Amino acid sequence: MSKISLKEKVALITGAGGALGRSHALCLATLGAKIIVNDVGGSVSGVGQDRTNAEETASLIRSMGVKLL
């Protein structure tokens, strides 16, 4: 089976700060995609903002040597 490559592709991941969004962002990064991490960090009801989780995801992706956009 051939290896999947997303080199030269861009992935915009909404909700990338945690749970499924984070796992999808990390998976696509390992396949070579450039990642846009998008997560305002609001509550489930849409109130507030906190960039902490999105920044943590971005840091993990950078540590893999993947470019963030």
PDB file of N, H, CA, C and O in Angstrom:
ATOM      1  N   MET A   1       0.845  -1.174   0.000  1.00  0.00           N
ATOM      2  CA  MET A   1       0.000   0.000   0.000  1.00  0.00           C
ATOM      3  C   MET A   1       0.890   1.237   0.000  1.00  0.00           C
ATOM      4  O   MET A   1       1.864   1.295   0.751  1.00  0.00           O
ATOM      5  N   SER A   2       0.572   2.218  -0.825  1.00  0.00           N
ATOM      6  H   SER A   2      -0.219   2.170  -1.435  1.00  0.00           H
ATOM      7  CA  SER A   2       1.389   3.419  -0.901  1.00  0.00           C
ATOM      8  C   SER A   2       1.054   4.364   0.248  1.00  0.00           C
ATOM      9  O   SER A   2      -0.060   4.374   0.773  1.00  0.00           O
ATOM     10  N   LYS A   3       2.043   5.146   0.616  1.00  0.00           N
ATOM     11  H   LYS A   3       2.948   5.138   0.190  1.00  0.00           H
ATOM     12  CA  LYS A   3       1.863   6.101   1.709  1.00  0.00           C
ATOM     13  C   LYS A   3       1.106   7.332   1.207  1.00  0.00           C
ATOM     14  O   LYS A   3       1.394   7.851   0.128  1.00  0.00           O
ATOM     15  N   ILE A   4       0.163   7.779   1.977  1.00  0.00           N
ATOM     16  H   ILE A   4      -0.072   7.358   2.853  1.00  0.00           H
ATOM     17  CA  ILE A   4      -0.590   8.985   1.645  1.00  0.00           C
ATOM     18  C   ILE A   4       0.273  10.193   1.958  1.00  0.00           C
ATOM     19  O   ILE A   4       0.872  10.273   3.030  1.00  0.00           O
ATOM     20  N   SER A   5       0.337  11.131   1.027  1.00  0.00           N
ATOM     21  H   SER A   5      -0.150  11.066   0.156  1.00  0.00           H
ATOM     22  CA  SER A   5       1.095  12.356   1.244  1.00  0.00           C
ATOM     23  C   SER A   5       0.200  13.558   0.977  1.00  0.00           C
ATOM     24  O   SER A   5      -0.481  13.632  -0.045  1.00  0.00           O
ATOM     25  N   LEU A   6       0.215  14.489   1.909  1.00  0.00           N
ATOM     26  H   LEU A   6       0.768  14.429   2.740  1.00  0.00           H
ATOM     27  CA  LEU A   6      -0.530  15.731   1.738  1.00  0.00           C
ATOM     28  C   LEU A   6       0.425  16.912   1.568  1.00  0.00           C
ATOM     29  O   LEU A   6       0.053  18.061   1.809  1.00  0.00           O
ATOM     30  N   LYS A   7       1.651  16.620   1.153  1.00  0.00           N
ATOM     31  H   LYS A   7       1.953  15.687   0.958  1.00  0.00           H
ATOM     32  CA  LYS A   7       2.640  17.668   0.931  1.00  0.00           C
ATOM     33  C   LYS A   7       2.072  18.674  -0.069  1.00  0.00           C
ATOM     34  O   LYS A   7       1.444  18.297  -1.059  1.00  0.00           O
ATOM     35  N   GLU A   8       2.302  19.958   0.204  1.00  0.00           N
ATOM     36  H   GLU A   8       2.812  20.264   1.008  1.00  0.00           H
ATOM     37  CA  GLU A   8       1.805  21.066  -0.613  1.00  0.00           C
ATOM     38  C   GLU A   8       0.299  21.282  -0.490  1.00  0.00           C
ATOM     39  O   GLU A   8      -0.272  22.069  -1.245  1.00  0.00           O
ATOM     40  N   LYS A   9      -0.352  20.598   0.447  1.00  0.00           N
ATOM     41  H   LYS A   9       0.112  19.959   1.061  1.00  0.00           H
ATOM     42  CA  LYS A   9      -1.777  20.812   0.705  1.00  0.00           C
ATOM     43  C   LYS A   9      -1.929  21.615   1.988  1.00  0.00           C
ATOM     44  O   LYS A   9      -1.037  21.615   2.836  1.00  0.00           O
ATOM     45  N   VAL A  10      -3.046  22.291   2.127  1.00  0.00           N
ATOM     46  H   VAL A  10      -3.771  22.291   1.438  1.00  0.00           H
ATOM     47  CA  VAL A  10      -3.345  23.080   3.319  1.00  0.00           C
ATOM     48  C   VAL A  10      -4.619  22.543   3.951  1.00  0.00           C
ATOM     49  O   VAL A  10      -5.599  22.272   3.256  1.00  0.00           O
ATOM     50  N   ALA A  11      -4.603  22.392   5.268  1.00  0.00           N
ATOM     51  H   ALA A  11      -3.807  22.613   5.832  1.00  0.00           H
ATOM     52  CA  ALA A  11      -5.788  21.933   5.987  1.00  0.00           C
ATOM     53  C   ALA A  11      -6.195  22.983   7.017  1.00  0.00           C
ATOM     54  O   ALA A  11      -5.386  23.389   7.851  1.00  0.00           O
ATOM     55  N   LEU A  12      -7.426  23.410   6.955  1.00  0.00           N
ATOM     56  H   LEU A  12      -8.083  23.081   6.277  1.00  0.00           H
ATOM     57  CA  LEU A  12      -8.000  24.321   7.943  1.00  0.00           C
ATOM     58  C   LEU A  12      -8.805  23.462   8.900  1.00  0.00           C
ATOM     59  O   LEU A  12      -9.797  22.845   8.512  1.00  0.00           O
ATOM     60  N   ILE A  13      -8.373  23.424  10.157  1.00  0.00           N
ATOM     61  H   ILE A  13      -7.568  23.925  10.473  1.00  0.00           H
ATOM     62  CA  ILE A  13      -9.030  22.583  11.150  1.00  0.00           C
ATOM     63  C   ILE A  13      -9.765  23.468  12.143  1.00  0.00           C
ATOM     64  O   ILE A  13      -9.135  24.181  12.924  1.00  0.00           O
ATOM     65  N   THR A  14     -11.090  23.427  12.119  1.00  0.00           N
ATOM     66  H   THR A  14     -11.601  22.847  11.484  1.00  0.00           H
ATOM     67  CA  THR A  14     -11.869  24.164  13.098  1.00  0.00           C
ATOM     68  C   THR A  14     -11.989  23.313  14.353  1.00  0.00           C
ATOM     69  O   THR A  14     -12.173  22.098  14.271  1.00  0.00           O
ATOM     70  N   GLY A  15     -11.885  23.942  15.495  1.00  0.00           N
ATOM     71  H   GLY A  15     -11.735  24.928  15.562  1.00  0.00           H
ATOM     72  CA  GLY A  15     -11.932  23.211  16.755  1.00  0.00           C
ATOM     73  C   GLY A  15     -10.654  22.436  17.016  1.00  0.00           C
ATOM     74  O   GLY A  15     -10.674  21.409  17.695  1.00  0.00           O
ATOM     75  N   ALA A  16      -9.532  22.925  16.476  1.00  0.00           N
ATOM     76  H   ALA A  16      -9.515  23.758  15.924  1.00  0.00           H
ATOM     77  CA  ALA A  16      -8.251  22.210  16.575  1.00  0.00           C
ATOM     78  C   ALA A  16      -7.625  22.270  17.967  1.00  0.00           C
ATOM     79  O   ALA A  16      -6.585  21.654  18.199  1.00  0.00           O
ATOM     80  N   GLY A  17      -8.237  22.996  18.887  1.00  0.00           N
ATOM     81  H   GLY A  17      -9.082  23.497  18.699  1.00  0.00           H
ATOM     82  CA  GLY A  17      -7.680  23.120  20.226  1.00  0.00           C
ATOM     83  C   GLY A  17      -7.834  21.880  21.079  1.00  0.00           C
ATOM     84  O   GLY A  17      -7.140  21.746  22.087  1.00  0.00           O
ATOM     85  N   GLY A  18      -8.707  20.981  20.718  1.00  0.00           N
ATOM     86  H   GLY A  18      -9.271  21.089  19.900  1.00  0.00           H
ATOM     87  CA  GLY A  18      -8.887  19.804  21.557  1.00  0.00           C
ATOM     88  C   GLY A  18      -9.692  18.711  20.876  1.00  0.00           C
ATOM     89  O   GLY A  18     -10.232  18.888  19.785  1.00  0.00           O
ATOM     90  N   ALA A  19      -9.752  17.594  21.546  1.00  0.00           N
ATOM     91  H   ALA A  19      -9.313  17.450  22.433  1.00  0.00           H
ATOM     92  CA  ALA A  19     -10.562  16.441  21.133  1.00  0.00           C
ATOM     93  C   ALA A  19     -10.316  16.046  19.680  1.00  0.00           C
ATOM     94  O   ALA A  19      -9.169  15.931  19.248  1.00  0.00           O
ATOM     95  N   LEU A  20     -11.390  15.840  18.932  1.00  0.00           N
ATOM     96  H   LEU A  20     -12.322  15.933  19.283  1.00  0.00           H
ATOM     97  CA  LEU A  20     -11.260  15.368  17.550  1.00  0.00           C
ATOM     98  C   LEU A  20     -10.545  16.370  16.651  1.00  0.00           C
ATOM     99  O   LEU A  20      -9.773  15.976  15.777  1.00  0.00           O
ATOM    100  N   GLY A  21     -10.794  17.660  16.856  1.00  0.00           N
ATOM    101  H   GLY A  21     -11.421  17.980  17.566  1.00  0.00           H
ATOM    102  CA  GLY A  21     -10.120  18.674  16.038  1.00  0.00           C
ATOM    103  C   GLY A  21      -8.610  18.597  16.186  1.00  0.00           C
ATOM    104  O   GLY A  21      -7.882  18.672  15.196  1.00  0.00           O
ATOM    105  N   ARG A  22      -8.135  18.447  17.420  1.00  0.00           N
ATOM    106  H   ARG A  22      -8.726  18.386  18.224  1.00  0.00           H
ATOM    107  CA  ARG A  22      -6.692  18.330  17.654  1.00  0.00           C
ATOM    108  C   ARG A  22      -6.141  17.063  17.014  1.00  0.00           C
ATOM    109  O   ARG A  22      -5.098  17.099  16.361  1.00  0.00           O
ATOM    110  N   SER A  23      -6.834  15.950  17.197  1.00  0.00           N
ATOM    111  H   SER A  23      -7.681  15.922  17.728  1.00  0.00           H
ATOM    112  CA  SER A  23      -6.325  14.696  16.636  1.00  0.00           C
ATOM    113  C   SER A  23      -6.295  14.748  15.109  1.00  0.00           C
ATOM    114  O   SER A  23      -5.378  14.206  14.492  1.00  0.00           O
ATOM    115  N   HIS A  24      -7.286  15.393  14.496  1.00  0.00           N
ATOM    116  H   HIS A  24      -8.031  15.833  14.998  1.00  0.00           H
ATOM    117  CA  HIS A  24      -7.279  15.533  13.042  1.00  0.00           C
ATOM    118  C   HIS A  24      -6.122  16.434  12.594  1.00  0.00           C
ATOM    119  O   HIS A  24      -5.442  16.130  11.614  1.00  0.00           O
ATOM    120  N   ALA A  25      -5.904  17.526  13.301  1.00  0.00           N
ATOM    121  H   ALA A  25      -6.456  17.773  14.097  1.00  0.00           H
ATOM    122  CA  ALA A  25      -4.806  18.434  12.949  1.00  0.00           C
ATOM    123  C   ALA A  25      -3.460  17.722  13.031  1.00  0.00           C
ATOM    124  O   ALA A  25      -2.626  17.860  12.136  1.00  0.00           O
ATOM    125  N   LEU A  26      -3.250  16.964  14.097  1.00  0.00           N
ATOM    126  H   LEU A  26      -3.928  16.852  14.824  1.00  0.00           H
ATOM    127  CA  LEU A  26      -1.987  16.247  14.265  1.00  0.00           C
ATOM    128  C   LEU A  26      -1.823  15.162  13.205  1.00  0.00           C
ATOM    129  O   LEU A  26      -0.728  14.972  12.675  1.00  0.00           O
ATOM    130  N   CYS A  27      -2.891  14.460  12.898  1.00  0.00           N
ATOM    131  H   CYS A  27      -3.780  14.615  13.329  1.00  0.00           H
ATOM    132  CA  CYS A  27      -2.831  13.409  11.878  1.00  0.00           C
ATOM    133  C   CYS A  27      -2.490  13.999  10.510  1.00  0.00           C
ATOM    134  O   CYS A  27      -1.609  13.489   9.819  1.00  0.00           O
ATOM    135  N   LEU A  28      -3.177  15.063  10.117  1.00  0.00           N
ATOM    136  H   LEU A  28      -3.893  15.478  10.678  1.00  0.00           H
ATOM    137  CA  LEU A  28      -2.913  15.685   8.823  1.00  0.00           C
ATOM    138  C   LEU A  28      -1.506  16.269   8.760  1.00  0.00           C
ATOM    139  O   LEU A  28      -0.872  16.260   7.704  1.00  0.00           O
ATOM    140  N   ALA A  29      -1.020  16.776   9.889  1.00  0.00           N
ATOM    141  H   ALA A  29      -1.535  16.784  10.746  1.00  0.00           H
ATOM    142  CA  ALA A  29       0.350  17.294   9.939  1.00  0.00           C
ATOM    143  C   ALA A  29       1.365  16.179   9.703  1.00  0.00           C
ATOM    144  O   ALA A  29       2.361  16.386   9.010  1.00  0.00           O
ATOM    145  N   THR A  30       1.119  15.001  10.273  1.00  0.00           N
ATOM    146  H   THR A  30       0.310  14.833  10.835  1.00  0.00           H
ATOM    147  CA  THR A  30       2.049  13.884  10.066  1.00  0.00           C
ATOM    148  C   THR A  30       2.054  13.428   8.608  1.00  0.00           C
ATOM    149  O   THR A  30       3.023  12.825   8.148  1.00  0.00           O
ATOM    150  N   LEU A  31       0.978  13.714   7.888  1.00  0.00           N
ATOM    151  H   LEU A  31       0.191  14.204   8.262  1.00  0.00           H
ATOM    152  CA  LEU A  31       0.910  13.360   6.473  1.00  0.00           C
ATOM    153  C   LEU A  31       1.489  14.451   5.573  1.00  0.00           C
ATOM    154  O   LEU A  31       1.506  14.308   4.350  1.00  0.00           O
ATOM    155  N   GLY A  32       1.965  15.541   6.181  1.00  0.00           N
ATOM    156  H   GLY A  32       1.952  15.657   7.174  1.00  0.00           H
ATOM    157  CA  GLY A  32       2.665  16.581   5.430  1.00  0.00           C
ATOM    158  C   GLY A  32       1.879  17.825   5.101  1.00  0.00           C
ATOM    159  O   GLY A  32       2.415  18.725   4.454  1.00  0.00           O
ATOM    160  N   ALA A  33       0.630  17.915   5.518  1.00  0.00           N
ATOM    161  H   ALA A  33       0.195  17.184   6.043  1.00  0.00           H
ATOM    162  CA  ALA A  33      -0.176  19.102   5.217  1.00  0.00           C
ATOM    163  C   ALA A  33       0.283  20.287   6.053  1.00  0.00           C
ATOM    164  O   ALA A  33       0.709  20.128   7.197  1.00  0.00           O
ATOM    165  N   LYS A  34       0.190  21.479   5.467  1.00  0.00           N
ATOM    166  H   LYS A  34      -0.156  21.608   4.538  1.00  0.00           H
ATOM    167  CA  LYS A  34       0.362  22.713   6.228  1.00  0.00           C
ATOM    168  C   LYS A  34      -0.961  22.936   6.950  1.00  0.00           C
ATOM    169  O   LYS A  34      -2.030  22.725   6.379  1.00  0.00           O
ATOM    170  N   ILE A  35      -0.885  23.361   8.200  1.00  0.00           N
ATOM    171  H   ILE A  35      -0.016  23.533   8.664  1.00  0.00           H
ATOM    172  CA  ILE A  35      -2.082  23.401   9.038  1.00  0.00           C
ATOM    173  C   ILE A  35      -2.457  24.830   9.427  1.00  0.00           C
ATOM    174  O   ILE A  35      -1.595  25.643   9.761  1.00  0.00           O
ATOM    175  N   ILE A  36      -3.740  25.114   9.378  1.00  0.00           N
ATOM    176  H   ILE A  36      -4.440  24.453   9.107  1.00  0.00           H
ATOM    177  CA  ILE A  36      -4.299  26.329   9.963  1.00  0.00           C
ATOM    178  C   ILE A  36      -5.099  25.870  11.177  1.00  0.00           C
ATOM    179  O   ILE A  36      -6.119  25.194  11.043  1.00  0.00           O
ATOM    180  N   VAL A  37      -4.620  26.246  12.369  1.00  0.00           N
ATOM    181  H   VAL A  37      -3.791  26.795  12.477  1.00  0.00           H
ATOM    182  CA  VAL A  37      -5.303  25.896  13.613  1.00  0.00           C
ATOM    183  C   VAL A  37      -6.343  26.970  13.885  1.00  0.00           C
ATOM    184  O   VAL A  37      -6.011  28.151  13.986  1.00  0.00           O
ATOM    185  N   ASN A  38      -7.601  26.563  14.005  1.00  0.00           N
ATOM    186  H   ASN A  38      -7.871  25.603  13.923  1.00  0.00           H
ATOM    187  CA  ASN A  38      -8.682  27.503  14.248  1.00  0.00           C
ATOM    188  C   ASN A  38      -9.489  27.023  15.447  1.00  0.00           C
ATOM    189  O   ASN A  38     -10.125  25.970  15.397  1.00  0.00           O
ATOM    190  N   ASP A  39      -9.457  27.796  16.514  1.00  0.00           N
ATOM    191  H   ASP A  39      -8.940  28.651  16.554  1.00  0.00           H
ATOM    192  CA  ASP A  39     -10.260  27.465  17.695  1.00  0.00           C
ATOM    193  C   ASP A  39     -10.310  28.695  18.584  1.00  0.00           C
ATOM    194  O   ASP A  39      -9.288  29.101  19.139  1.00  0.00           O
ATOM    195  N   VAL A  40     -11.488  29.292  18.726  1.00  0.00           N
ATOM    196  H   VAL A  40     -12.318  28.962  18.275  1.00  0.00           H
ATOM    197  CA  VAL A  40     -11.605  30.491  19.556  1.00  0.00           C
ATOM    198  C   VAL A  40     -11.614  30.166  21.039  1.00  0.00           C
ATOM    199  O   VAL A  40     -11.437  31.054  21.874  1.00  0.00           O
ATOM    200  N   GLY A  41     -11.818  28.901  21.371  1.00  0.00           N
ATOM    201  H   GLY A  41     -11.962  28.179  20.694  1.00  0.00           H
ATOM    202  CA  GLY A  41     -11.775  28.499  22.767  1.00  0.00           C
ATOM    203  C   GLY A  41     -12.990  28.889  23.572  1.00  0.00           C
ATOM    204  O   GLY A  41     -12.911  29.030  24.792  1.00  0.00           O
ATOM    205  N   GLY A  42     -14.102  29.063  22.909  1.00  0.00           N
ATOM    206  H   GLY A  42     -14.166  28.948  21.918  1.00  0.00           H
ATOM    207  CA  GLY A  42     -15.326  29.399  23.625  1.00  0.00           C
ATOM    208  C   GLY A  42     -15.933  28.171  24.287  1.00  0.00           C
ATOM    209  O   GLY A  42     -15.544  27.039  23.999  1.00  0.00           O
ATOM    210  N   SER A  43     -16.872  28.405  25.162  1.00  0.00           N
ATOM    211  H   SER A  43     -17.188  29.325  25.396  1.00  0.00           H
ATOM    212  CA  SER A  43     -17.574  27.299  25.817  1.00  0.00           C
ATOM    213  C   SER A  43     -18.472  26.593  24.807  1.00  0.00           C
ATOM    214  O   SER A  43     -18.625  27.054  23.676  1.00  0.00           O
ATOM    215  N   VAL A  44     -19.054  25.497  25.210  1.00  0.00           N
ATOM    216  H   VAL A  44     -18.929  25.122  26.129  1.00  0.00           H
ATOM    217  CA  VAL A  44     -19.960  24.745  24.342  1.00  0.00           C
ATOM    218  C   VAL A  44     -21.129  25.618  23.895  1.00  0.00           C
ATOM    219  O   VAL A  44     -21.667  25.431  22.803  1.00  0.00           O
ATOM    220  N   SER A  45     -21.517  26.563  24.734  1.00  0.00           N
ATOM    221  H   SER A  45     -21.080  26.714  25.620  1.00  0.00           H
ATOM    222  CA  SER A  45     -22.627  27.451  24.378  1.00  0.00           C
ATOM    223  C   SER A  45     -22.165  28.663  23.567  1.00  0.00           C
ATOM    224  O   SER A  45     -22.977  29.522  23.224  1.00  0.00           O
ATOM    225  N   GLY A  46     -20.853  28.739  23.255  1.00  0.00           N
ATOM    226  H   GLY A  46     -20.193  28.041  23.534  1.00  0.00           H
ATOM    227  CA  GLY A  46     -20.337  29.819  22.423  1.00  0.00           C
ATOM    228  C   GLY A  46     -19.926  31.071  23.175  1.00  0.00           C
ATOM    229  O   GLY A  46     -19.717  32.120  22.566  1.00  0.00           O
ATOM    230  N   VAL A  47     -19.807  30.974  24.482  1.00  0.00           N
ATOM    231  H   VAL A  47     -19.977  30.122  24.977  1.00  0.00           H
ATOM    232  CA  VAL A  47     -19.458  32.137  25.297  1.00  0.00           C
ATOM    233  C   VAL A  47     -17.971  32.139  25.606  1.00  0.00           C
ATOM    234  O   VAL A  47     -17.387  31.092  25.888  1.00  0.00           O
ATOM    235  N   GLY A  48     -17.354  33.329  25.551  1.00  0.00           N
ATOM    236  H   GLY A  48     -17.828  34.178  25.322  1.00  0.00           H
ATOM    237  CA  GLY A  48     -15.961  33.485  25.957  1.00  0.00           C
ATOM    238  C   GLY A  48     -14.948  33.139  24.881  1.00  0.00           C
ATOM    239  O   GLY A  48     -15.292  32.711  23.779  1.00  0.00           O
ATOM    240  N   GLN A  49     -13.675  33.340  25.243  1.00  0.00           N
ATOM    241  H   GLN A  49     -13.395  33.688  26.138  1.00  0.00           H
ATOM    242  CA  GLN A  49     -12.549  33.032  24.360  1.00  0.00           C
ATOM    243  C   GLN A  49     -11.358  32.624  25.200  1.00  0.00           C
ATOM    244  O   GLN A  49     -11.128  33.180  26.274  1.00  0.00           O
ATOM    245  N   ASP A  50     -10.602  31.656  24.714  1.00  0.00           N
ATOM    246  H   ASP A  50     -10.790  31.205  23.842  1.00  0.00           H
ATOM    247  CA  ASP A  50      -9.367  31.232  25.367  1.00  0.00           C
ATOM    248  C   ASP A  50      -8.498  30.538  24.316  1.00  0.00           C
ATOM    249  O   ASP A  50      -8.839  29.455  23.841  1.00  0.00           O
ATOM    250  N   ARG A  51      -7.389  31.157  23.959  1.00  0.00           N
ATOM    251  H   ARG A  51      -7.111  32.037  24.344  1.00  0.00           H
ATOM    252  CA  ARG A  51      -6.524  30.630  22.905  1.00  0.00           C
ATOM    253  C   ARG A  51      -5.555  29.567  23.402  1.00  0.00           C
ATOM    254  O   ARG A  51      -4.787  29.031  22.603  1.00  0.00           O
ATOM    255  N   THR A  52      -5.562  29.247  24.676  1.00  0.00           N
ATOM    256  H   THR A  52      -6.185  29.683  25.325  1.00  0.00           H
ATOM    257  CA  THR A  52      -4.589  28.329  25.259  1.00  0.00           C
ATOM    258  C   THR A  52      -4.539  26.980  24.548  1.00  0.00           C
ATOM    259  O   THR A  52      -3.456  26.527  24.179  1.00  0.00           O
ATOM    260  N   ASN A  53      -5.662  26.342  24.350  1.00  0.00           N
ATOM    261  H   ASN A  53      -6.542  26.710  24.650  1.00  0.00           H
ATOM    262  CA  ASN A  53      -5.681  25.022  23.716  1.00  0.00           C
ATOM    263  C   ASN A  53      -5.219  25.080  22.264  1.00  0.00           C
ATOM    264  O   ASN A  53      -4.487  24.200  21.812  1.00  0.00           O
ATOM    265  N   ALA A  54      -5.641  26.110  21.529  1.00  0.00           N
ATOM    266  H   ALA A  54      -6.236  26.825  21.896  1.00  0.00           H
ATOM    267  CA  ALA A  54      -5.213  26.252  20.135  1.00  0.00           C
ATOM    268  C   ALA A  54      -3.707  26.474  20.061  1.00  0.00           C
ATOM    269  O   ALA A  54      -3.039  25.925  19.185  1.00  0.00           O
ATOM    270  N   GLU A  55      -3.173  27.273  20.974  1.00  0.00           N
ATOM    271  H   GLU A  55      -3.715  27.719  21.686  1.00  0.00           H
ATOM    272  CA  GLU A  55      -1.732  27.513  20.991  1.00  0.00           C
ATOM    273  C   GLU A  55      -0.959  26.242  21.345  1.00  0.00           C
ATOM    274  O   GLU A  55       0.133  26.017  20.823  1.00  0.00           O
ATOM    275  N   GLU A  56      -1.514  25.418  22.221  1.00  0.00           N
ATOM    276  H   GLU A  56      -2.401  25.601  22.644  1.00  0.00           H
ATOM    277  CA  GLU A  56      -0.873  24.149  22.564  1.00  0.00           C
ATOM    278  C   GLU A  56      -0.844  23.208  21.358  1.00  0.00           C
ATOM    279  O   GLU A  56       0.162  22.543  21.109  1.00  0.00           O
ATOM    280  N   THR A  57      -1.940  23.154  20.617  1.00  0.00           N
ATOM    281  H   THR A  57      -2.757  23.693  20.819  1.00  0.00           H
ATOM    282  CA  THR A  57      -1.978  22.338  19.403  1.00  0.00           C
ATOM    283  C   THR A  57      -0.961  22.852  18.393  1.00  0.00           C
ATOM    284  O   THR A  57      -0.235  22.064  17.788  1.00  0.00           O
ATOM    285  N   ALA A  58      -0.904  24.163  18.209  1.00  0.00           N
ATOM    286  H   ALA A  58      -1.494  24.803  18.701  1.00  0.00           H
ATOM    287  CA  ALA A  58       0.055  24.758  17.280  1.00  0.00           C
ATOM    288  C   ALA A  58       1.485  24.427  17.691  1.00  0.00           C
ATOM    289  O   ALA A  58       2.326  24.138  16.840  1.00  0.00           O
ATOM    290  N   SER A  59       1.761  24.468  18.973  1.00  0.00           N
ATOM    291  H   SER A  59       1.079  24.704  19.665  1.00  0.00           H
ATOM    292  CA  SER A  59       3.097  24.137  19.476  1.00  0.00           C
ATOM    293  C   SER A  59       3.454  22.682  19.181  1.00  0.00           C
ATOM    294  O   SER A  59       4.584  22.385  18.790  1.00  0.00           O
ATOM    295  N   LEU A  60       2.505  21.784  19.365  1.00  0.00           N
ATOM    296  H   LEU A  60       1.588  22.024  19.682  1.00  0.00           H
ATOM    297  CA  LEU A  60       2.737  20.368  19.060  1.00  0.00           C
ATOM    298  C   LEU A  60       3.048  20.172  17.572  1.00  0.00           C
ATOM    299  O   LEU A  60       3.933  19.399  17.206  1.00  0.00           O
ATOM    300  N   ILE A  61       2.315  20.876  16.740  1.00  0.00           N
ATOM    301  H   ILE A  61       1.596  21.504  17.038  1.00  0.00           H
ATOM    302  CA  ILE A  61       2.520  20.754  15.296  1.00  0.00           C
ATOM    303  C   ILE A  61       3.876  21.333  14.896  1.00  0.00           C
ATOM    304  O   ILE A  61       4.589  20.743  14.085  1.00  0.00           O
ATOM    305  N   ARG A  62       4.231  22.485  15.463  1.00  0.00           N
ATOM    306  H   ARG A  62       3.651  22.965  16.121  1.00  0.00           H
ATOM    307  CA  ARG A  62       5.554  23.074  15.183  1.00  0.00           C
ATOM    308  C   ARG A  62       6.675  22.131  15.601  1.00  0.00           C
ATOM    309  O   ARG A  62       7.683  22.015  14.904  1.00  0.00           O
ATOM    310  N   SER A  63       6.504  21.455  16.736  1.00  0.00           N
ATOM    311  H   SER A  63       5.685  21.549  17.303  1.00  0.00           H
ATOM    312  CA  SER A  63       7.544  20.537  17.220  1.00  0.00           C
ATOM    313  C   SER A  63       7.734  19.350  16.278  1.00  0.00           C
ATOM    314  O   SER A  63       8.761  18.673  16.327  1.00  0.00           O
ATOM    315  N   MET A  64       6.743  19.099  15.422  1.00  0.00           N
ATOM    316  H   MET A  64       5.908  19.649  15.382  1.00  0.00           H
ATOM    317  CA  MET A  64       6.845  18.044  14.421  1.00  0.00           C
ATOM    318  C   MET A  64       7.548  18.539  13.161  1.00  0.00           C
ATOM    319  O   MET A  64       7.795  17.768  12.234  1.00  0.00           O
ATOM    320  N   GLY A  65       7.867  19.838  13.136  1.00  0.00           N
ATOM    321  H   GLY A  65       7.666  20.464  13.889  1.00  0.00           H
ATOM    322  CA  GLY A  65       8.520  20.419  11.977  1.00  0.00           C
ATOM    323  C   GLY A  65       7.585  20.780  10.851  1.00  0.00           C
ATOM    324  O   GLY A  65       8.017  20.958   9.712  1.00  0.00           O
ATOM    325  N   VAL A  66       6.297  20.892  11.160  1.00  0.00           N
ATOM    326  H   VAL A  66       5.946  20.748  12.085  1.00  0.00           H
ATOM    327  CA  VAL A  66       5.283  21.200  10.154  1.00  0.00           C
ATOM    328  C   VAL A  66       4.987  22.688  10.186  1.00  0.00           C
ATOM    329  O   VAL A  66       4.938  23.301  11.252  1.00  0.00           O
ATOM    330  N   LYS A  67       4.791  23.266   9.003  1.00  0.00           N
ATOM    331  H   LYS A  67       4.831  22.768   8.137  1.00  0.00           H
ATOM    332  CA  LYS A  67       4.519  24.698   8.890  1.00  0.00           C
ATOM    333  C   LYS A  67       3.060  24.991   9.215  1.00  0.00           C
ATOM    334  O   LYS A  67       2.150  24.306   8.748  1.00  0.00           O
ATOM    335  N   LEU A  68       2.861  26.015  10.020  1.00  0.00           N
ATOM    336  H   LEU A  68       3.600  26.571  10.399  1.00  0.00           H
ATOM    337  CA  LEU A  68       1.516  26.501  10.312  1.00  0.00           C
ATOM    338  C   LEU A  68       1.264  27.732   9.461  1.00  0.00           C
ATOM    339  O   LEU A  68       2.182  28.512   9.206  1.00  0.00           O
ATOM    340  N   LEU A  69       0.044  27.911   9.026  1.00  0.00           N
ATOM    341  H   LEU A  69      -0.702  27.278   9.233  1.00  0.00           H
ATOM    342  CA  LEU A  69      -0.318  29.098   8.255  1.00  0.00           C
ATOM    343  C   LEU A  69      -1.220  29.990   9.071  1.00  0.00           C
ATOM    344  O   LEU A  69      -1.637  31.046   8.596  1.00  0.00           O
TER     345      LEU A  69
END
